Amino acid sequence: MLNAPYIPIVIFGGVINDDNITTVLVKQRTLSKQAYVINLNQGRYWYVLFDTLEQPEMNESDPLKIEAIEKNGEVLWKNGIYEDGFFSGRITKQK
């Protein structure tokens, strides 16, 4: 993540190391964007640009969430504060 006050954009990015991941979403309090995915010989990467980084409302946790989604629309990996607290990692699918 880059949030430099002298640069008027916010950049998030990362490495995709699971071939099942087709989409990465970055969510803020009121904004949500699908990341660009880049396929290179060295691997797969994602990035997204925002004009601003939204701050939490009073008494609210950090609204930033990152979710990696597979072809069928299921979230495989997520990072952020959700209803049941902070979670970062792969989602365990129940059978």
N, C-alpha and C positions, 0 to 999 in steps of 0.2 A: 504494500500500500504506500502511496505517496500522497501526502497532504501538505505541500509546501505553501505558505501564505503568499509567496510572490508568484506562484504559478496558479492560474485560475481554473484548474481542473484537478480532479481526484482520480487516481489510477489504482485499480486493483488487478492482480494477476497471479497466476500460479501454474503448476504443472499438473497435467492429467496423466495419472499412471494406471488407470483402469480402462481397458478397451470398451467396457460396457457403458461408460459415460459418454453421452452424446451432447449434453447441454449443461451449461453452468449458469445459474441465476445469482445475481447479487441484489439483495433487497435492503432498502432503507425504510424509514418510517412511512413515507408516502411515495417513494420511488422504487421501481424495480426494473432491472435491465438484464437482458440476456447477453452473456459475454461472447466475444469473438473467439473462435477456436482456431488455432494455427497448427498445422501439421508440418513438422520439419523432420529431416533425417535423424536429428537428435532426440525427437520425442514430440509429444502433443502439449500445447500450452494454451492458456486462456488469458484474456484481459478484458477489462471494461472501463469506460471513462464516465465520470459524472462531473457535472458543472459545480456541484456543491456536495459537501458531506453533511448530512442532516444530523443535528444534535438531538439527544433524547428530550422528550417533554419532561416537565418537573415530576420527580418521583418515578420516572420510567427508566427501565434498563436500556442499555445500548441497543438501538433498533437494528443494527447491521447484522445481516445473515447472508451466508453463502451456501448454496445448495447445488450439488452435482446430481444430474438426473439421467436415467437411462432411457433407451428408445421407447419403452412403453409408458413413460411418464412418471415412473416411481423414483423417489429420491433415494440415491444410494449412499450419499455422504452429505453431512451438513455441519455447519459451524455457526454458533450464535446462541443467544439466550431465547429459549422457547418457553411455553407455558409451564413446563415442569423444571425449568432452570437451564443452566449452561450445558450445551452438548457440542462436542467436537469429535467427529469420526464417522466411521462406516455405520450405516443403519443395518441392524440385524433383522432379517426378514423372518417372520413367524410362519411356521408351516401348519 
